[in-house]
Amino acid sequence: MTGIAAWLSTLALLIWWYFATLTPSDSRPLPSPGEVASSLGDLAEEGLLWPSVGMSLARVCAGLAVGIVLALPAGLIAGASRLGLTIIDKPVHMLRAIPFPALSPLLIIWIGIDESMKVALIAIGVFGLIYVNVRDGVRAIDPRLVELARAYRMDRWTVFSRVLLPGAMPSFMTGLRFAITVSWIALVTCETVNSTVGLGYILSRAQQFSRTDQMVLCVILYAALGLASEALVGLIERLAMPYRSVAVR
């Protein structure tokens, strides 16, 4: 029952959309659900839709992976070490303050306009969010746990794997949720550069030709992929931290 109730607001929005687009198409700026469904069929028949969805997913996953691999150790070091915090923290905060469009021209000059630029742009957006959440997660760990680990003369790897990493995991999952959202936002920016496939490319092309049906379709696909991403993160969280699921019950 709770699951059905969660979709009531979405259902109400869809019903409003249907009734709001019953007037002739030349008298309204919003396409009807039927027109959007027709554009989905047109793009699929053109052979552009599903390759674009797949390519966008691949770019987001690659950017997420690179950002997480770089941010996780940086956040752990900054959270556990004053020297690490001094060296890493300020440059990361400055990087987080730079808008994505401002970085695109520099990345094009430095690494070209191929897939590397797109993955790098997404990774930069992911890096800051993962770093901040992991850093704060480590700093929130009870210092007595670290002191206890040292009292038992645990090596650094054991302290990292048994104390720091589990303690930072809830904050990491929070950062991952925000990072996925930012990844999709960065994707729209980077797929307008030298792209012939991708949801951002379809959206940009639809804007040029005033195809509002395809624009709305892209927005719906972004929303659906965002929901799927959230569900995947929730599954990972339940597998990585089953004790939290028990606590919620």
C-alpha positions in Angstrom: 0.0 0.0 0.0 2.8 2.4 0.8 4.4 1.7 -2.6 1.2 2.6 -4.4 0.8 5.7 -2.3 4.3 6.9 -3.4 3.1 7.0 -7.0 -0.1 8.9 -6.4 1.4 12.4 -7.0 3.1 11.2 -10.2 -0.2 9.7 -11.4 -2.0 13.0 -10.6 0.7 14.8 -12.7 0.2 12.5 -15.6 -3.6 12.9 -15.5 -3.2 16.7 -15.4 -0.8 16.5 -18.4 -3.4 14.5 -20.4 -6.2 16.9 -19.8 -4.0 19.9 -20.3 -3.1 18.8 -23.8 -6.6 18.0 -25.2 -6.7 21.2 -27.1 -5.3 21.4 -30.7 -1.5 21.1 -30.9 -1.1 24.6 -32.5 -2.7 26.3 -29.5 -0.5 24.8 -26.7 3.2 24.8 -26.0 3.2 21.3 -24.3 3.0 18.1 -26.4 0.4 15.5 -25.5 1.4 12.1 -24.1 0.4 10.6 -27.5 2.8 12.9 -29.3 5.6 12.1 -26.9 4.9 8.3 -27.3 5.0 8.8 -31.1 8.3 10.6 -30.9 9.7 7.6 -29.0 8.6 5.3 -31.8 10.1 7.7 -34.4 13.5 7.9 -32.6 13.5 4.1 -32.1 12.8 3.6 -35.8 15.5 6.0 -36.7 17.9 3.8 -34.7 19.0 6.6 -32.4 17.0 6.2 -29.2 18.3 3.0 -27.6 22.0 3.5 -28.7 21.7 7.0 -27.1 20.3 5.6 -23.9 23.1 3.0 -23.8 25.8 5.5 -24.5 24.6 8.0 -21.9 24.5 5.2 -19.3 28.0 4.1 -20.3 29.3 7.7 -19.9 27.7 8.2 -16.6 29.0 4.9 -15.2 32.5 5.6 -16.4 32.5 9.1 -14.9 31.1 7.8 -11.6 33.7 5.0 -11.5 36.6 7.4 -12.1 35.2 10.0 -9.6 34.7 7.5 -6.9 38.1 5.8 -7.3 39.8 9.2 -6.9 37.5 10.7 -4.2 37.3 7.8 -1.9 40.9 7.6 -0.8 41.2 11.4 -0.8 38.2 11.7 1.5 39.5 9.0 3.8 42.9 10.7 4.0 41.5 14.2 4.6 39.1 12.8 7.2 41.7 10.8 9.1 44.7 13.1 8.9 45.2 16.8 9.6 48.0 17.0 7.1 45.8 15.3 4.4 43.0 17.8 5.2 45.4 20.7 4.8 46.7 19.6 1.5 43.5 18.3 -0.1 40.6 20.2 1.2 41.0 23.8 -0.2 41.7 22.7 -3.8 38.7 20.4 -3.8 36.4 23.1 -2.5 37.6 25.5 -5.2 37.1 22.8 -7.8 33.5 22.2 -6.6 32.7 25.9 -7.0 33.5 25.9 -10.7 30.4 25.4 -12.9 30.5 22.6 -15.5 30.2 24.9 -18.6 33.3 26.8 -17.5 35.3 23.6 -17.4 34.2 22.3 -20.8 36.4 24.6 -23.0 39.5 23.9 -20.8 38.9 20.1 -20.9 38.5 20.3 -24.7 41.9 22.0 -25.1 43.7 19.7 -22.6 42.3 16.3 -23.5 40.4 16.8 -26.8 36.7 16.4 -27.7 36.4 12.6 -27.6 34.9 10.4 -24.9 37.7 11.2 -22.4 36.5 14.8 -22.1 32.9 13.7 -21.3 34.0 11.1 -18.7 36.4 13.6 -17.1 33.7 16.3 -16.8 31.3 13.8 -15.1 34.1 12.6 -12.9 34.9 16.1 -11.7 31.4 16.6 -10.6 31.3 13.3 -8.8 34.6 13.8 -7.1 33.7 16.8 -5.0 30.4 15.3 -3.6 32.0 11.9 -2.8 35.0 13.5 -1.2 33.1 15.8 1.1 30.7 13.1 2.3 33.5 10.6 2.9 35.6 13.2 4.6 32.8 14.2 7.0 31.9 10.5 7.5 35.4 9.7 8.7 35.5 12.8 10.9 32.2 11.8 12.5 33.6 8.4 13.6 34.0 8.1 17.4 37.8 8.7 18.1 37.6 6.0 20.8 37.2 3.4 18.1 40.4 4.4 16.4 42.2 4.6 19.8 40.9 1.1 20.6 42.2 -0.2 17.3 45.6 1.3 18.0 45.6 -0.1 21.5 45.2 -3.6 19.9 48.1 -2.7 17.6 46.1 -3.2 14.4 47.9 -2.4 11.3 46.8 0.5 9.0 45.0 -1.7 6.5 42.9 -3.2 9.3 42.1 0.2 10.7 41.1 1.3 7.3 39.0 -1.7 6.4 37.4 -2.4 9.8 37.0 1.1 11.3 37.3 4.0 8.7 35.6 2.5 5.7 32.5 1.0 7.6 32.2 4.2 9.6 32.2 6.4 6.4 29.9 4.1 4.4 26.6 5.8 5.3 28.0 9.2 4.3 29.4 7.6 1.2 26.0 6.3 0.2 24.5 9.8 0.7 27.2 11.3 -1.4 26.7 8.6 -4.1 23.0 9.6 -4.4 23.9 13.3 -5.0 26.8 12.3 -7.3 24.5 10.3 -9.6 22.2 13.3 -9.9 25.1 15.6 -10.7 26.4 13.0 -13.2 23.2 13.2 -15.3 23.3 17.0 -15.1 27.0 17.0 -16.3 26.0 14.6 -19.1 23.6 17.1 -20.7 26.5 19.6 -20.8 29.2 17.2 -22.2 26.9 15.5 -24.8 26.4 18.8 -26.6 30.1 18.7 -27.6 31.0 16.5 -30.6 28.3 13.9 -30.0 26.3 12.1 -32.6 24.6 9.8 -30.0 23.3 10.3 -26.5 20.3 11.8 -24.7 22.0 15.1 -24.5 22.5 15.1 -28.3 18.9 14.2 -28.9 17.8 17.0 -26.6 20.1 19.5 -28.3 18.9 18.5 -31.7 15.3 18.7 -30.7 15.8 22.2 -29.4 17.3 23.3 -32.7 14.3 22.0 -34.6 11.7 23.0 -31.9 10.7 19.4 -31.4 9.0 19.8 -28.0 7.8 16.2 -28.1 11.3 14.9 -28.2 12.4 17.4 -25.6 9.7 16.1 -23.2 10.7 12.6 -24.1 14.3 13.2 -23.1 13.2 14.8 -19.8 11.0 11.7 -19.1 13.9 9.4 -19.9 16.2 11.4 -17.6 13.6 11.1 -14.8 13.2 7.3 -15.4 17.0 6.7 -15.4 17.2 8.8 -12.2 14.6 6.6 -10.5 16.4 3.5 -11.7 19.7 4.9 -10.4 18.1 5.6 -7.0 16.7 2.1 -6.8 20.1 0.6 -7.6 21.8 2.7 -4.9 19.1 1.6 -2.5 19.9 -2.1 -3.3 23.6 -1.5 -2.9 23.0 0.1 0.4 20.9 -2.8 1.7 23.6 -5.2 0.6 26.5 -3.2 2.0 24.7 -2.2 5.2 22.0 -4.7 6.1 21.9 -3.4 9.7 20.4 -0.1 8.5 17.5 -2.0 6.9 16.9 -3.8 10.2 17.0 -0.5 12.1 14.4 1.1 9.8 12.0 -1.7 10.5 
